[in-house]
Amino acid sequence: MNRMSLADALHVLHTVRRNDQVVVSTMGAAREWMKLGTHELDFIYAPSAMGAAPSVGLGMALARPEKQVIVLNGDGCMLMNLGCLVSITAAAPPNLVLIVCDNSVYEVTGQQWTAAADQVRPAGSVVDFCQVARGCGFSAVFNFENIEDWRRAAGDICNRRGPVFVVLKVDPIPGGQVPKSPAPPAERAAKFAAAIQA
Amino acid sequence: MFSGAQIVSELQRMGITHVVWLPDSTLGQWEEALSSAPGLTLVRVCREGEAWAVAAGLHLGGARPLVMIQCTGLFESGDALRNALFDFGLPLFAVIGYRSALNTGAPDSARTFTEPNLRSWGLEYRLIDAPEKLGELHAHYAACRQAHRPGAVLIAEGRM
């Protein structure tokens, strides 16, 4: 399967992201997103409760309906909190975009396969995150396996009425580490709160 | 012990904007009142750990959320609670149904571990185990909010 590099996929998002859009990122995506610069509406969710980033984003989207909230999640994180997909579609915030960067592994712990990875599943038993999202009530669902398709669609997707669910098939990054909080988390939370509420 | 109308009245007095909940059989009786209350939004989650993360997002966004779960869900919530309250320092507040609290001698491990669990997290809580104690909900919430610290209220459940 052709997969994008995570860095390229996030660079596309960075290019189309509007200045008033919130980006919540976690795990490997947070680590790579930080390399692209800083923004007062970036919420680097590190340290995290693994799997909780979409729920944090849901709360932000409900509190600030005038702001588009984009959540950068991982596939391992997604598996840890699949129920949040149902919570999101029950609340149905039109301003929430959930992006799953799917590399099939727990990257930061040394690239062990997730239980959803084709490599460890019986032949013919495929976990399809997009189908899961549809089954949980998402109607705007997108899957991208190459960077050009993602580049063409990213701007529209990040500005469309949601909730929106996106899977980006990306390569794992060898040696990818747990993201480090760029400053004391409570201090960052206070600054972010001030920015999102401004 | 309390009607939905009584609880809604207290939450409105507290200025709560969102109740993030996963009910038990006691809290669940408040559903109609909570879901129809002006100025209150009921956010339904699928697992209690989600509730703390959703409440964290709401708080950061400027809302005044309340987590409402059973004590068994408190046990499930550990990592999400730890992250929101202690990593990010968010002063979230919870109403927690205290299963079997009124059934002295009941062989229910949920009853055994609830208060030690809250103490282990360093969460300051009040126990509401009689109708005349309902006012402690507002009082404790106000004190926690003023001190910018998290807190909880246990609603005793079981036979009166």
Interface residues (C-beta under 8 A of the other chain):
Chain A: F43 P47 S48 A49 M50 G51 A52 A53 S55 V56 G57 L58 G59 M60 A61 L62 A63 R64 N81 G83 C84 V86 S87 A90 A91 P185 A186 R188 A189 A190 F192 A193 I196 Q197
Chain B: H18 V20 T41 V43 R44 V45 C46 R47 G49 E50 W52 A53 V54 A55 A56 G57 L58 H59 L60 G61 G62 A63 P65 D79 A80 R82 N83 A84 D87 F88 G89 L90
